[in-house]
Amino acid sequence: MIDGVKTATCNTEDEASTSAPGERWIVLDGRGEPRCVIETTEVTRRRFSEVDAGFARDATTRDRPERPLAPAC
């Protein structure tokens, strides 16, 4: 997140953590210190079978040729 590599996320329908566009979150590190602020810009509902490769790429920090592993936020 901090490096801008992970730009999407997902959750299941039974998780109550769905946010709304414009909502901002403070991301804490392992010591509980603020590291960055993220903002929800879009919320899209789709079935697992409808997830495309672009979203899958945006939602992960691993297995990218240009950045093999981004630091954890």
Steps between C-alpha positions, in 0.01 A plus 500: 500500500766750598689450173177515299536139385179368657218721376197272547359266758204269543289339765217253520137591527483386863777740609371828639808702397360639175582868464353775287666723238673795668556313827857520633685254723821538700729201455711410804828312506582212735576745782166674463656808337321667208674427168263623231144601419303309240181619334221296347434631150265231374297207634397233252310182579572198283502125522828312533462372144475861376835617644732589212879481478538877539323504834692194619827677412396821677397309814832323552855599585657167403614345172557821311806509277571867574465455878522143627385581855383834640566578865209431733315808612 
